[in-house]
C-alpha cells in the first residue's frame, strides 16, 4: 500500500479518505514510512512533524466517522520549504544562524489555508541558505539530492520541495521563488511547479529574501493537484504589503478548456536555446504538442535580468547586514560572499535597477496585447552533478550557481505567472522542464495550457532510481 498511495494524486487520496476506502491515519503512516526509508538518501526533509500529522489525521478520521463534512484535501500530506513558519518549530531558512531564533508562534498563512482544507502538514524541507541558491547544496544541513540520480542537483533554492514531491514523499509541497527557486527544481526533478503572479499569494509567515521579487508557490506531480492547492491558497492578506486584493481564480474549472483561441508563441532572442541542446529538445516537444509555429522576442529580458541581479543583491544584503557584521563565519561561504558584494552596491545602482525593471515591465505588458502564452525553457540543461561549478553558455564558461536561473530570472523580475511542465530528455533519460508564461493574474491560462500538455502525455514520471 505504501508505494501505491504515495504516488497517488492528492485528489485521489482525498477521495479515498472521504469514502473510507483508507483512513487518513493510514495515509500518514504510509508517507512517514516512505520518508524514513528514502530521506537518508535524498536529504529532502530537515524537520519531521510526525505527531502533528498523526493528530490531524486522527481528527479527520473522527469527523468522517461522525458524518461531518471534511475539506477538499482531507488526509493529503504536504510539506513546506523550511522558510515557512510552522508553529513550535524554528524557521531556519536553510541557515545555521537562525537556529538560535525563537520557535514560531503560529503557522504561515498558506499552511493555515491548506490545513483548513484538511491537508496534513508532515514536515519542513531542505533549501539553499536564505534562499540564495539554484543548486540544492547546503553546507549546514547537507546537500539535497535529485531522486532521478542522487549524484545530481535537485535545483534550488526549493530543493527539498522538488526532491520530495518527485520521490513520492509529499503529493504537494510549497516553496518560494525569487529568481527561479520553484521553477528550477521543478525542471530538474521532473514535476509541475507554479510561480504565481507577484502579490497573488500572501507571504505572511515566511522568511524573506528579496522583498521586491519574492513569490510563494507550489509543486505537484499533476496539474489538477497543483490547481487545487493554488485555488485553496488564494486570497488577500493584509499582513503582506505586497499581497494584492485580487479576485480569486477558479483555475480548476478551466483546466479542460483546451488551447483553442489562445495565441501561443515561442520565446526567442534572449531565450534562444541554440547552445543548449537539452533545453532545445524540451521546448521543441512542447511547441510541437501545442502546434506552435509563432515566435516572439521578449523585449528587455537581458536588461531585466541584470536589474534583478542588482535588486536581489542589494535588498538581501541589507536584510542580513547586521549578521554579516557579527556572524560572518556562520554563513555558507557561497552565500556570504554574495551578500558582502551586495552590501557594496551604491544606492544609485539600486534605484536605476528598479527603474529598468519598471521599463521592462511595460515592454512586456505591451507584448501581451498580441500574445496570450509564451513558451520558454526553464533551465539551460538537465540536472548537473552536485559540486559542479561551471556552466557553458554561448561557448564561454560561467559560474553554474547563478546561471541555472538563466531563463527563469527575467520572468520573475517582473512577477509574471509561470508554470513549469516536465519533459524527459531522450539522450540522457533525465527530466527538464519548460515554462508556460502568461500575463499578470492569468495563472488560469498557465494551468490550462499545462493541463492540455498533460493530456498529450507530458506527465511527471517516477524517478528511475527511486523505488
C-alpha positions, 0 to 999 in steps of 0.5 A: 500500500505504501508505494501505491498511495504515495504516488497517488494524486492528492485528489485521489487520496482525498477521495479515498479518505472521504469514502473510507476506502483508507483512513487518513491515519493510514495515509500518514503512516504510509508517507512517514514510512516512505520518508524514513526509508528514502530521506537518508538518501535524498536529504529532502526533509530537515524537520519531521512533524510526525505527531502533528500529522498523526493528530490531524489525521486522527481528527479527520478520521473522527469527523468522517466517522461522525458524518461531518463534512471534511475539506477538499484535501482531507488526509493529503500530506504536504510539506513546506520549504523550511522558510515557512513558519510552522508553529513550535518549530524554528524557521531556519531558512536553510541557515545555521544562524537562525537556529538560535531564533525563537520557535514560531508562534503560529503557522504561515498563512498558506499552511493555515489555508491548506490545513483548513482544507484538511491537508496534513502538514508532515514536515519542513524541507531542505533549501539553499541558505536564505534562499540564495541558491539554484543548486540544492547544496547546503553546507549546514544541513547537507546537500539535497539530492535529485531522486532521478540520480542522487549524484545530481542537483535537485535545483534550488533554492526549493530543493527539498520541495522538488526532491520530495514531491518527485520521490513520492514523499509529499503529493504537494509541497510549497516553496518560494521563488525569487529568481527561479527557486520553484521553477528550477527544481521543478525542471530538474526533478521532473514535476509541475511547479507554479510561480504565481503572479507577484502579490497573488499569494500572501507571504505572511509567515515566511522568511524573506529574501528579496522583498521586491521579487519574492513569490510563494508557490507550489509543486505537484506531480499533476496539474489538477493537484497543483490547481487545487492547492493554488485555488485553496491558497488564494486570497488577500492578506493584509499582513503582506504589503505586497499581497494584492486584493485580487479576485480569486481564480477558479483555475480548476474549472478551466483546466479542460478548456483546451488551447483553442483561441489562445495565441501561443508563441515561442520565446526567442532572442534572449531565450534562444536555446541554440547552445543548449541542446537539452533545453532545445529538445524540451521546448521543441516537444512542447511547441510541437504538442501545442502546434506552435509555429509563432515566435516572439522576442521578449523585449528587455529580458537581458536588461531585466535580468541584470536589474534583478541581479542588482535588486536581489543583491542589494535588498538581501544584503541589507536584510542580513547586514547586521549578521554579516557584521557579527556572524560572518563565519556562520554563513555558507561561504557561497552565500556570504560572499554574495551578500558582502558584494551586495552590501557594496552596491551604491544606492544609485545602482539600486534605484536605476535597477528598479527603474529598468525593471519598471521599463521592462515591465511595460515592454512586456505588458505591451507584448501581451496585447498580441500574445496570450502564452509564451513558451520558454525553457526553464533551465539551460540543461538537465540536472548537473552533478552536485559540486559542479561549478561551471556552466557553458553558455554561448561557448564561454564558461560561467559560474553554474550557481547563478546561471541555472536561473538563466531563463527563469530570472527575467520572468520573475523580475517582473512577477509574471505567472509561470508554470513549469511542465516536465519533459524527459530528455531522450539522450540522457533519460533525465527530466527538464522542464519548460515554462508556460508564461502568461500575463499578470493574474492569468495563472488560469491560462498557465494551468490550462495550457499545462493541463492540455500538455498533460493530456498529450502525455507530458506527465511527471514520471517516477524517478528511475532510481527511486523505488 
